Amino acid sequence: MGELAEGSGGRRILAVGAHPDDIEILCAGTLARCAARGDTVIMCVATNGNMGSKTLSPARLAEVRESEARASAAKLGAQLIFLGYPDEYLYPDHDTRMRFIEMIRSARPDVIITHSPNDYHQDHRTVSDLVFVASFMAAVPHVETASPFHNAIPPLYYMDTLAGLGFQPTEYVDITDTLDTKLAMLRCHQSQLEWLGDYNGIDIVEFVTVTARFRGLQCGVRYAEGFCRAQVWPRITATRPLP
């Protein structure tokens, strides 16, 4: 895969989502704050999202969703890694684990954000497990990939679940000033605005806004995103890397 470009300074923040639009729904406001403080933001999307339509073929939808993901990342000035696994068919086998290790090594993150291990979708849960394991193995020198081993096991944050169900944040990020950016990124995923309205009967922009308002009420701001930090050694630090 090769090393990704350096930014202007600050930390390197890697967000890993299962599908195009997951990162936007669950942590884009925080990523916008990271970008604003000078961090390098890297968005990795594991699957191509090729199941989220009644009208487009899976092959065509995969093309559309990658294009939407790139447009969204561009609004943030983020780097995008699109792994392209088929939607609904992501498995934690050896080859996939090794590809995740290489992805993390190429990104060289100081902080990783990914799905909660108890989220509603099997791809979310699989990504959560893959990221947890691969981020540890990425620091093991004798695990060989194209990129050199990462010299640290970075702090790992789990982002909110859909509708916040079964998730109690341990940390909050005020996204009042970046909600508009978050929603603009989400609106890039036009195919999913239509799909979620038709298939689930929800307005995902309203859904995300209400969730952010709910998390904001919990922590005393207008809008917020919630996270749980992985409470395992050696991922704990004495500083808070989130904004």
C-alpha positions in Angstrom: 0.0 0.0 0.0 2.9 2.4 0.8 3.1 5.2 3.3 0.4 7.9 3.2 1.4 11.6 2.9 2.1 13.7 5.9 -0.1 16.6 6.8 0.9 20.1 8.0 1.5 18.9 11.6 -0.4 17.6 14.6 -1.5 14.0 15.1 -2.4 11.4 12.6 -6.1 10.4 13.1 -7.3 7.2 11.4 -11.0 6.5 11.3 -12.1 3.1 10.1 -15.7 2.4 9.1 -17.4 -0.6 7.7 -19.4 1.1 4.9 -19.2 4.4 3.0 -21.2 6.9 5.2 -20.5 5.1 8.6 -17.7 7.5 9.5 -19.8 10.5 8.5 -22.8 9.3 10.6 -20.8 8.5 13.7 -17.6 10.7 14.0 -17.3 13.2 11.1 -17.9 16.2 13.5 -14.9 15.1 15.5 -12.8 14.5 12.5 -13.6 18.0 11.3 -12.3 19.4 14.6 -9.2 17.3 14.3 -8.6 18.7 10.8 -9.2 22.2 12.0 -6.4 21.9 14.7 -3.9 20.7 12.1 -4.2 16.9 12.3 -3.9 14.6 9.4 -7.2 12.8 9.0 -7.3 9.4 7.2 -10.6 7.8 6.5 -10.6 4.0 5.8 -13.7 2.4 4.4 -13.7 -1.4 4.5 -16.5 -2.4 2.2 -17.8 -1.0 -1.1 -21.4 -0.7 0.2 -22.8 -2.5 -2.9 -25.9 -3.8 -1.2 -27.6 -0.5 -0.3 -29.9 0.0 -3.3 -33.1 -1.5 -4.8 -32.4 -0.1 -8.3 -28.7 0.0 -9.0 -26.8 -3.2 -9.7 -24.2 -4.1 -7.0 -21.3 -3.4 -9.5 -22.7 0.1 -10.4 -23.6 0.9 -6.7 -20.0 0.1 -5.7 -18.7 2.7 -8.1 -21.3 5.3 -7.0 -20.5 4.7 -3.3 -16.7 5.0 -3.8 -17.3 8.3 -5.7 -19.5 9.5 -2.8 -16.9 8.6 -0.2 -14.2 10.5 -2.1 -16.4 13.6 -2.4 -17.1 13.4 1.3 -13.4 13.0 2.3 -12.6 15.9 0.0 -14.8 18.3 2.0 -12.6 17.6 5.0 -9.3 17.4 3.2 -9.0 13.9 4.4 -7.1 11.0 2.8 -9.3 8.1 1.8 -8.4 4.4 1.9 -11.1 2.4 0.1 -10.6 -1.3 0.7 -13.5 -2.5 -1.4 -14.6 -5.7 0.4 -18.2 -6.7 -0.6 -20.9 -5.4 1.6 -22.3 -8.0 4.1 -19.4 -10.4 3.3 -16.5 -9.1 5.4 -14.8 -11.8 7.4 -11.9 -11.8 9.8 -9.8 -14.3 7.9 -6.0 -14.4 7.7 -5.8 -12.4 4.4 -8.2 -9.7 5.6 -6.4 -9.4 8.9 -3.0 -9.0 7.1 -4.5 -6.3 4.8 -5.8 -4.4 7.8 -2.3 -4.6 9.4 -0.8 -3.2 6.2 -3.5 -0.4 6.1 -2.7 0.6 9.6 1.1 0.6 9.0 0.7 2.7 5.9 -1.5 5.2 7.8 0.9 5.3 10.9 -1.9 6.6 13.2 -1.4 8.3 16.5 -5.1 7.6 17.3 -7.6 5.2 15.8 -11.4 5.5 15.8 -13.6 2.6 14.8 -16.9 0.9 15.4 -18.2 -0.3 18.8 -17.8 -4.1 19.1 -21.6 -4.3 19.9 -23.0 -2.3 17.1 -26.0 -3.5 15.1 -24.4 -4.7 11.9 -22.2 -7.7 11.4 -19.8 -5.7 9.2 -19.4 -3.1 12.0 -18.6 -5.8 14.5 -16.1 -7.4 12.2 -14.3 -4.1 11.5 -14.2 -3.4 15.3 -12.5 -6.8 15.9 -10.2 -6.5 12.9 -9.0 -3.0 13.9 -8.4 -4.1 17.5 -6.3 -7.0 16.5 -4.5 -5.5 13.5 -3.5 -2.3 15.4 -1.7 -4.5 17.9 -0.1 -6.7 15.3 1.0 -3.7 13.2 3.5 -3.0 16.0 5.0 -6.5 15.9 8.2 -6.4 13.8 8.1 -10.0 12.8 4.7 -9.7 11.3 5.7 -8.9 7.7 3.8 -6.7 5.3 4.9 -4.2 2.6 5.1 -1.3 5.0 7.5 -1.4 8.0 6.0 -2.1 11.5 4.3 0.7 13.3 6.4 1.9 16.3 3.4 2.2 18.7 0.1 0.6 19.6 -2.1 3.7 19.3 -5.0 4.7 21.6 -8.3 3.2 20.3 -11.7 4.9 20.5 -15.0 3.2 19.7 -17.5 5.5 18.1 -21.2 5.6 18.9 -23.7 2.9 17.8 -26.6 3.7 15.6 -29.1 5.7 17.7 -26.8 5.3 20.7 -28.4 2.0 21.7 -26.3 0.0 24.2 -23.6 2.6 24.2 -22.6 4.7 27.1 -19.9 7.2 26.1 -16.9 7.8 28.4 -15.8 10.8 26.4 -17.6 13.5 24.4 -16.5 15.9 21.7 -18.3 19.2 21.2 -19.2 19.3 17.5 -21.5 22.4 17.7 -19.1 24.3 15.3 -18.6 21.4 13.0 -22.1 19.9 12.7 -22.6 21.7 9.4 -19.4 20.0 8.0 -20.6 16.7 9.3 -23.9 17.0 7.5 -22.4 18.3 4.3 -20.2 15.2 4.2 -23.2 13.0 4.9 -25.2 14.6 2.1 -22.4 13.5 -0.3 -23.9 10.0 0.1 -27.0 10.8 -1.9 -27.6 7.1 -2.8 -27.9 6.3 0.9 -30.1 9.3 1.7 -32.5 7.7 -0.8 -31.9 4.1 0.3 -32.3 4.7 4.0 -35.5 6.7 3.5 -37.0 4.0 1.2 -35.7 0.9 3.1 -35.7 2.0 6.7 -38.1 4.9 6.5 -35.7 7.4 8.1 -34.3 10.7 7.2 -30.6 10.0 8.0 -29.7 13.7 8.2 -32.4 14.3 10.8 -31.4 11.0 12.5 -27.8 12.1 12.9 -28.8 15.6 14.0 -31.1 14.3 16.7 -28.4 11.9 17.9 -25.8 14.7 18.1 -28.3 16.8 20.1 -29.0 14.0 22.5 -25.3 13.5 23.1 -24.9 17.2 23.5 -27.6 17.3 26.2 -25.6 14.7 28.1 -22.4 16.7 28.2 -23.8 20.3 28.3 -23.2 21.5 24.8 -25.5 22.0 21.8 -24.2 19.1 19.7 -21.7 16.3 20.5 -20.4 12.9 19.5 -19.7 10.2 22.0 -16.9 7.7 22.3 -15.6 4.9 24.5 -11.9 4.5 24.8 -10.6 1.0 24.8 -9.5 0.4 28.4 -6.6 -2.0 27.8 -2.9 -1.8 28.2 -0.9 -0.3 26.5 -3.4 1.9 24.8 -4.0 4.2 27.7 -2.1 7.5 27.9 -2.0 10.4 30.3 -3.3 12.8 27.7 -6.5 13.1 25.8 -5.9 12.8 22.0 -9.4 13.7 20.9 -10.2 17.4 20.5 
